[in-house]
Amino acid sequence: MLRTIVKSLRTGVLTEAHPFETQPSFGFPVIDFSRCVACDECARSCPTGAIQTAASGPGRKTVTLSYAACIQCRECVSGCPEQAVGVSHDVEVAAYTRQQLARTASFDVDAATGRGTFVHVDAHTGPGLHESADRLRERIRGRLGRSLHVRQVDAGSCNGRELEIAATTNPLYDLERFGVHLVASPRHADVLLVTGPVTRNMEIALRRTYDAAPEPRIVVAVGACGCSGGLFGEATYAAVGASIVFCQSTCTFPAVRRVRRRFSTACW
């Protein structure tokens, strides 16, 4: 016992004092549309369809990058011949709607060369990260007090997100010091944290879990699989689709948000 106490005193406190200020070594791809020529190479290399191109009219073309489907594989970075796609260190992509996670650029296309010239970028307006956090904080404190109880629901995840959620409760990050607690029953939960595309085996269970959660409910869709189905949600008979689509159409969830955290290797 004495050895344990001495070791603890020598080690000291390892908990991150400000975990949300830590900059990760990875991030989402960013397209410099001013250098882009709309050649479609990045769209061809993207395994999830996060980057898509389309003809919007005679001599016009659009390139769309959606973080809802991005899995940060960086294939688009190496696949761009113009080196217009880079990697940022930003993983803050919290949004109220899936549409807010997309950026669409318009190009004028030269009929002779097929190369596009950048015109402008369209983005869906809405509350930013800090404004969204402030609104959610006031809503939680007004209705639920200063403590938040979360029930995580695995609707068909590969367990990548579950590892990250579990990491938030370890001594290094210690989520509970912020008043956030993971609970075992949806009847005790204020928030449902949904991961993965909804598999057919979990379809009824997810609906029942939502029905069991008391009002007022807050629902958070986690990661690319939760927001778009990722690699597994659209092209297999075993999945119903993305969690966000299933929740909005079947369970009529009042608010589905995607939240990513800054201090580990994936999203929470």
ROBALUM-599585 format. One record per residue (C-alpha): x, y, z; residue in three letters. Coordinates in Angstrom, 3 decimals. Layout:
BEGIN
<X X	Y Y	Z Z	zapa ALA>
...
END
This chain:
BEGIN
<X 0.000	Y 0.000	Z 0.000	zapa MET>
<X 2.817	Y 2.380	Z 0.917	zapa LEU>
<X 4.574	Y 1.663	Z -2.396	zapa ARG>
<X 1.393	Y 2.500	Z -4.297	zapa THR>
<X 1.019	Y 5.816	Z -2.482	zapa ILE>
<X 4.675	Y 6.724	Z -3.083	zapa VAL>
<X 4.387	Y 5.867	Z -6.778	zapa LYS>
<X 1.247	Y 7.989	Z -7.104	zapa SER>
<X 2.967	Y 10.944	Z -5.446	zapa LEU>
<X 5.961	Y 10.630	Z -7.767	zapa ARG>
<X 3.784	Y 10.290	Z -10.871	zapa THR>
<X 1.558	Y 13.221	Z -10.045	zapa GLY>
<X -1.655	Y 14.153	Z -11.815	zapa VAL>
<X -1.666	Y 13.112	Z -15.484	zapa LEU>
<X -5.157	Y 14.340	Z -16.333	zapa THR>
<X -5.202	Y 16.886	Z -19.149	zapa GLU>
<X -6.135	Y 20.210	Z -17.590	zapa ALA>
<X -7.507	Y 21.599	Z -20.873	zapa HIS>
<X -8.256	Y 18.622	Z -23.165	zapa PRO>
<X -10.202	Y 20.665	Z -25.707	zapa PHE>
<X -7.193	Y 22.883	Z -26.442	zapa GLU>
<X -4.981	Y 20.003	Z -27.588	zapa THR>
<X -4.179	Y 20.110	Z -31.315	zapa GLN>
<X -4.261	Y 16.679	Z -33.006	zapa PRO>
<X -1.709	Y 15.619	Z -35.576	zapa SER>
<X -4.403	Y 14.754	Z -38.096	zapa PHE>
<X -7.460	Y 16.462	Z -39.508	zapa GLY>
<X -9.961	Y 16.656	Z -42.322	zapa PHE>
<X -8.975	Y 17.248	Z -45.938	zapa PRO>
<X -9.307	Y 20.801	Z -47.171	zapa VAL>
<X -9.673	Y 21.735	Z -50.835	zapa ILE>
<X -8.077	Y 24.928	Z -52.067	zapa ASP>
<X -10.741	Y 25.593	Z -54.684	zapa PHE>
<X -8.699	Y 28.418	Z -56.209	zapa SER>
<X -6.137	Y 25.799	Z -57.330	zapa ARG>
<X -8.714	Y 23.163	Z -58.245	zapa CYS>
<X -9.550	Y 22.574	Z -61.921	zapa VAL>
<X -12.502	Y 20.193	Z -61.332	zapa ALA>
<X -10.714	Y 17.248	Z -62.933	zapa CYS>
<X -12.699	Y 14.634	Z -60.923	zapa ASP>
<X -9.573	Y 12.768	Z -59.755	zapa GLU>
<X -10.230	Y 13.429	Z -56.070	zapa CYS>
<X -13.834	Y 12.249	Z -56.448	zapa ALA>
<X -12.684	Y 9.027	Z -58.119	zapa ARG>
<X -10.217	Y 8.307	Z -55.321	zapa SER>
<X -12.727	Y 8.903	Z -52.483	zapa CYS>
<X -14.061	Y 5.533	Z -51.199	zapa PRO>
<X -17.117	Y 6.984	Z -49.436	zapa THR>
<X -18.309	Y 9.598	Z -51.925	zapa GLY>
<X -17.390	Y 12.453	Z -49.594	zapa ALA>
<X -16.168	Y 14.334	Z -52.683	zapa ILE>
<X -18.572	Y 14.495	Z -55.601	zapa GLN>
<X -18.654	Y 16.385	Z -58.884	zapa THR>
<X -21.664	Y 17.209	Z -61.029	zapa ALA>
<X -22.566	Y 19.211	Z -64.114	zapa ALA>
<X -24.753	Y 22.111	Z -63.018	zapa SER>
<X -25.381	Y 23.452	Z -66.504	zapa GLY>
<X -23.747	Y 24.108	Z -69.880	zapa PRO>
<X -20.091	Y 24.846	Z -69.182	zapa GLY>
<X -20.657	Y 24.725	Z -65.429	zapa ARG>
<X -19.564	Y 22.184	Z -62.850	zapa LYS>
<X -19.690	Y 21.788	Z -59.090	zapa THR>
<X -17.326	Y 20.055	Z -56.659	zapa VAL>
<X -18.720	Y 19.149	Z -53.232	zapa THR>
<X -16.764	Y 18.077	Z -50.156	zapa LEU>
<X -18.897	Y 16.684	Z -47.319	zapa SER>
<X -17.370	Y 15.979	Z -43.927	zapa TYR>
<X -20.434	Y 13.898	Z -43.089	zapa ALA>
<X -19.034	Y 11.087	Z -45.249	zapa ALA>
<X -15.298	Y 11.700	Z -44.840	zapa CYS>
<X -13.311	Y 8.984	Z -43.043	zapa ILE>
<X -9.983	Y 10.856	Z -43.199	zapa GLN>
<X -8.291	Y 8.229	Z -45.382	zapa CYS>
<X -6.405	Y 10.978	Z -47.300	zapa ARG>
<X -6.794	Y 9.207	Z -50.632	zapa GLU>
<X -7.977	Y 12.508	Z -52.091	zapa CYS>
<X -4.756	Y 14.205	Z -50.974	zapa VAL>
<X -2.528	Y 11.792	Z -52.885	zapa SER>
<X -4.988	Y 11.515	Z -55.775	zapa GLY>
<X -5.134	Y 15.213	Z -56.667	zapa CYS>
<X -2.752	Y 15.985	Z -59.569	zapa PRO>
<X -3.009	Y 19.732	Z -58.910	zapa GLU>
<X -2.142	Y 19.316	Z -55.204	zapa GLN>
<X -5.212	Y 21.351	Z -54.368	zapa ALA>
<X -6.233	Y 19.011	Z -51.537	zapa VAL>
<X -4.376	Y 19.303	Z -48.251	zapa GLY>
<X -4.813	Y 18.126	Z -44.673	zapa VAL>
<X -5.741	Y 20.468	Z -41.868	zapa SER>
<X -5.407	Y 19.985	Z -38.120	zapa HIS>
<X -9.028	Y 20.952	Z -37.582	zapa ASP>
<X -11.438	Y 18.295	Z -36.312	zapa VAL>
<X -14.068	Y 20.709	Z -35.023	zapa GLU>
<X -17.014	Y 19.980	Z -37.299	zapa VAL>
<X -19.961	Y 20.047	Z -34.921	zapa ALA>
<X -23.127	Y 21.019	Z -36.811	zapa ALA>
<X -26.865	Y 21.183	Z -36.358	zapa TYR>
<X -27.606	Y 19.699	Z -39.762	zapa THR>
<X -25.850	Y 17.344	Z -42.134	zapa ARG>
<X -26.022	Y 19.988	Z -44.861	zapa GLN>
<X -23.793	Y 22.306	Z -42.819	zapa GLN>
<X -20.972	Y 19.789	Z -43.134	zapa LEU>
<X -20.742	Y 20.285	Z -46.916	zapa ALA>
<X -18.930	Y 22.859	Z -49.070	zapa ARG>
<X -19.797	Y 23.208	Z -52.759	zapa THR>
<X -17.672	Y 25.128	Z -55.264	zapa ALA>
<X -18.815	Y 26.197	Z -58.722	zapa SER>
<X -16.544	Y 26.185	Z -61.783	zapa PHE>
<X -16.673	Y 27.457	Z -65.333	zapa ASP>
<X -15.397	Y 24.658	Z -67.601	zapa VAL>
<X -13.425	Y 25.309	Z -70.759	zapa ASP>
<X -14.963	Y 23.128	Z -73.478	zapa ALA>
<X -11.659	Y 22.781	Z -75.301	zapa ALA>
<X -9.440	Y 21.687	Z -72.409	zapa THR>
<X -12.032	Y 20.411	Z -69.929	zapa GLY>
<X -10.335	Y 22.396	Z -67.145	zapa ARG>
<X -12.448	Y 24.344	Z -64.716	zapa GLY>
<X -11.992	Y 27.865	Z -63.390	zapa THR>
<X -13.114	Y 28.528	Z -59.841	zapa PHE>
<X -16.084	Y 30.887	Z -59.459	zapa VAL>
<X -17.390	Y 30.778	Z -55.871	zapa HIS>
<X -18.151	Y 28.535	Z -52.885	zapa VAL>
<X -21.589	Y 27.831	Z -51.488	zapa ASP>
<X -21.931	Y 26.828	Z -47.838	zapa ALA>
<X -25.065	Y 26.130	Z -45.829	zapa HIS>
<X -25.401	Y 28.769	Z -43.167	zapa THR>
<X -26.178	Y 27.920	Z -39.577	zapa GLY>
<X -24.843	Y 28.199	Z -36.044	zapa PRO>
<X -21.076	Y 27.786	Z -35.793	zapa GLY>
<X -19.277	Y 25.505	Z -33.380	zapa LEU>
<X -19.079	Y 27.908	Z -30.451	zapa HIS>
<X -22.603	Y 29.222	Z -30.980	zapa GLU>
<X -23.906	Y 25.654	Z -31.194	zapa SER>
<X -22.062	Y 24.736	Z -27.996	zapa ALA>
<X -23.444	Y 27.783	Z -26.180	zapa ASP>
<X -26.997	Y 27.025	Z -27.282	zapa ARG>
<X -26.698	Y 23.385	Z -26.274	zapa LEU>
<X -25.134	Y 24.328	Z -22.931	zapa ARG>
<X -27.974	Y 26.718	Z -22.100	zapa GLU>
<X -30.571	Y 24.164	Z -23.169	zapa ARG>
<X -28.995	Y 21.457	Z -21.014	zapa ILE>
<X -28.623	Y 23.690	Z -17.967	zapa ARG>
<X -32.123	Y 25.095	Z -18.348	zapa GLY>
<X -33.796	Y 21.701	Z -18.578	zapa ARG>
<X -31.391	Y 19.208	Z -17.077	zapa LEU>
<X -29.214	Y 21.177	Z -14.654	zapa GLY>
<X -25.423	Y 20.989	Z -14.579	zapa ARG>
<X -25.206	Y 17.206	Z -14.942	zapa SER>
<X -25.605	Y 15.285	Z -18.202	zapa LEU>
<X -26.229	Y 11.550	Z -18.433	zapa HIS>
<X -25.343	Y 9.839	Z -21.714	zapa VAL>
<X -26.396	Y 6.433	Z -23.026	zapa ARG>
<X -24.262	Y 5.219	Z -25.914	zapa GLN>
<X -26.076	Y 3.085	Z -28.509	zapa VAL>
<X -24.059	Y 0.897	Z -30.885	zapa ASP>
<X -26.316	Y 0.562	Z -33.937	zapa ALA>
<X -23.726	Y -1.370	Z -35.966	zapa GLY>
<X -20.366	Y 0.294	Z -35.425	zapa SER>
<X -16.970	Y -1.320	Z -36.051	zapa CYS>
<X -16.062	Y -0.354	Z -32.444	zapa ASN>
<X -13.697	Y 2.416	Z -33.535	zapa GLY>
<X -16.022	Y 5.051	Z -32.096	zapa ARG>
<X -16.631	Y 2.998	Z -28.967	zapa GLU>
<X -12.905	Y 2.960	Z -28.229	zapa LEU>
<X -12.818	Y 6.742	Z -28.465	zapa GLU>
<X -15.911	Y 7.196	Z -26.301	zapa ILE>
<X -14.390	Y 4.908	Z -23.676	zapa ALA>
<X -11.158	Y 6.927	Z -23.853	zapa ALA>
<X -12.999	Y 10.073	Z -22.746	zapa THR>
<X -13.703	Y 8.407	Z -19.382	zapa THR>
<X -10.109	Y 7.360	Z -18.649	zapa ASN>
<X -7.946	Y 9.240	Z -16.096	zapa PRO>
<X -6.194	Y 11.231	Z -18.836	zapa LEU>
<X -9.321	Y 12.981	Z -20.153	zapa TYR>
<X -11.788	Y 12.273	Z -17.319	zapa ASP>
<X -15.046	Y 13.382	Z -18.905	zapa LEU>
<X -16.967	Y 13.086	Z -15.641	zapa GLU>
<X -15.203	Y 16.123	Z -14.152	zapa ARG>
<X -17.242	Y 18.186	Z -16.630	zapa PHE>
<X -20.493	Y 16.706	Z -15.302	zapa GLY>
<X -20.948	Y 14.199	Z -18.153	zapa VAL>
<X -21.679	Y 10.627	Z -17.088	zapa HIS>
<X -22.148	Y 7.475	Z -19.171	zapa LEU>
<X -25.103	Y 5.425	Z -17.938	zapa VAL>
<X -26.229	Y 1.857	Z -18.551	zapa ALA>
<X -29.932	Y 2.453	Z -19.140	zapa SER>
<X -31.687	Y 4.788	Z -21.604	zapa PRO>
<X -34.268	Y 5.444	Z -18.882	zapa ARG>
<X -31.566	Y 7.322	Z -16.972	zapa HIS>
<X -30.215	Y 9.186	Z -20.005	zapa ALA>
<X -30.551	Y 12.786	Z -21.151	zapa ASP>
<X -28.555	Y 12.150	Z -24.349	zapa VAL>
<X -28.431	Y 9.207	Z -26.751	zapa LEU>
<X -25.040	Y 8.835	Z -28.423	zapa LEU>
<X -25.612	Y 6.784	Z -31.601	zapa VAL>
<X -22.674	Y 5.165	Z -33.413	zapa THR>
<X -22.430	Y 3.294	Z -36.690	zapa GLY>
<X -24.830	Y 2.688	Z -39.552	zapa PRO>
<X -28.087	Y 1.124	Z -38.402	zapa VAL>
<X -27.938	Y -2.610	Z -39.065	zapa THR>
<X -31.170	Y -4.498	Z -39.555	zapa ARG>
<X -30.489	Y -6.473	Z -36.380	zapa ASN>
<X -30.367	Y -3.214	Z -34.385	zapa MET>
<X -33.239	Y -1.397	Z -36.073	zapa GLU>
<X -35.904	Y -2.363	Z -33.531	zapa ILE>
<X -33.488	Y -2.037	Z -30.595	zapa ALA>
<X -32.582	Y 1.541	Z -31.549	zapa LEU>
<X -36.234	Y 2.500	Z -31.861	zapa ARG>
<X -37.013	Y 0.985	Z -28.456	zapa ARG>
<X -34.035	Y 2.714	Z -26.893	zapa THR>
<X -35.263	Y 6.061	Z -28.147	zapa TYR>
<X -38.762	Y 5.392	Z -26.867	zapa ASP>
<X -37.362	Y 4.442	Z -23.444	zapa ALA>
<X -35.383	Y 7.673	Z -23.040	zapa ALA>
<X -37.289	Y 10.333	Z -21.035	zapa PRO>
<X -38.168	Y 13.754	Z -22.398	zapa GLU>
<X -36.519	Y 16.082	Z -23.277	zapa PRO>
<X -34.277	Y 13.972	Z -25.517	zapa ARG>
<X -31.038	Y 15.044	Z -27.159	zapa ILE>
<X -29.580	Y 12.742	Z -29.816	zapa VAL>
<X -26.005	Y 12.868	Z -31.124	zapa VAL>
<X -24.948	Y 10.954	Z -34.272	zapa ALA>
<X -21.268	Y 10.043	Z -34.101	zapa VAL>
<X -18.731	Y 9.904	Z -36.927	zapa GLY>
<X -19.018	Y 9.341	Z -40.656	zapa ALA>
<X -20.947	Y 6.086	Z -40.214	zapa CYS>
<X -23.516	Y 7.818	Z -38.037	zapa GLY>
<X -23.923	Y 10.759	Z -40.410	zapa CYS>
<X -23.729	Y 9.084	Z -43.819	zapa SER>
<X -23.294	Y 5.352	Z -43.367	zapa GLY>
<X -19.582	Y 5.562	Z -44.152	zapa GLY>
<X -18.260	Y 2.479	Z -45.920	zapa LEU>
<X -20.988	Y 0.218	Z -44.607	zapa PHE>
<X -24.291	Y 2.049	Z -44.567	zapa GLY>
<X -25.373	Y 2.213	Z -48.195	zapa GLU>
<X -23.925	Y -0.733	Z -50.114	zapa ALA>
<X -24.948	Y -3.720	Z -48.007	zapa THR>
<X -28.182	Y -5.601	Z -47.455	zapa TYR>
<X -27.392	Y -5.833	Z -43.719	zapa ALA>
<X -27.729	Y -2.095	Z -43.010	zapa ALA>
<X -30.763	Y 0.156	Z -43.041	zapa VAL>
<X -28.604	Y 3.239	Z -43.587	zapa GLY>
<X -26.948	Y 6.058	Z -41.683	zapa ALA>
<X -27.985	Y 6.638	Z -38.094	zapa SER>
<X -28.879	Y 10.253	Z -38.811	zapa ILE>
<X -31.178	Y 9.304	Z -41.703	zapa VAL>
<X -32.820	Y 6.461	Z -39.802	zapa PHE>
<X -33.338	Y 8.593	Z -36.701	zapa CYS>
<X -34.850	Y 11.531	Z -38.528	zapa GLN>
<X -37.178	Y 9.461	Z -40.735	zapa SER>
<X -38.168	Y 6.636	Z -38.385	zapa THR>
<X -37.821	Y 7.921	Z -34.847	zapa CYS>
<X -38.449	Y 11.593	Z -35.692	zapa THR>
<X -35.581	Y 12.630	Z -33.454	zapa PHE>
<X -35.854	Y 16.357	Z -32.689	zapa PRO>
<X -32.159	Y 17.092	Z -32.957	zapa ALA>
<X -29.390	Y 15.003	Z -34.459	zapa VAL>
<X -25.938	Y 16.468	Z -34.294	zapa ARG>
<X -22.513	Y 15.289	Z -35.270	zapa ARG>
<X -19.820	Y 16.005	Z -32.724	zapa VAL>
<X -16.094	Y 15.433	Z -33.051	zapa ARG>
<X -13.608	Y 15.839	Z -30.272	zapa ARG>
<X -10.142	Y 17.294	Z -30.603	zapa ARG>
<X -7.959	Y 15.254	Z -28.332	zapa PHE>
<X -7.781	Y 11.732	Z -29.755	zapa SER>
<X -7.720	Y 9.748	Z -32.964	zapa THR>
<X -11.352	Y 9.716	Z -34.022	zapa ALA>
<X -14.633	Y 11.301	Z -33.090	zapa CYS>
<X -16.938	Y 11.321	Z -30.138	zapa TRP>
END
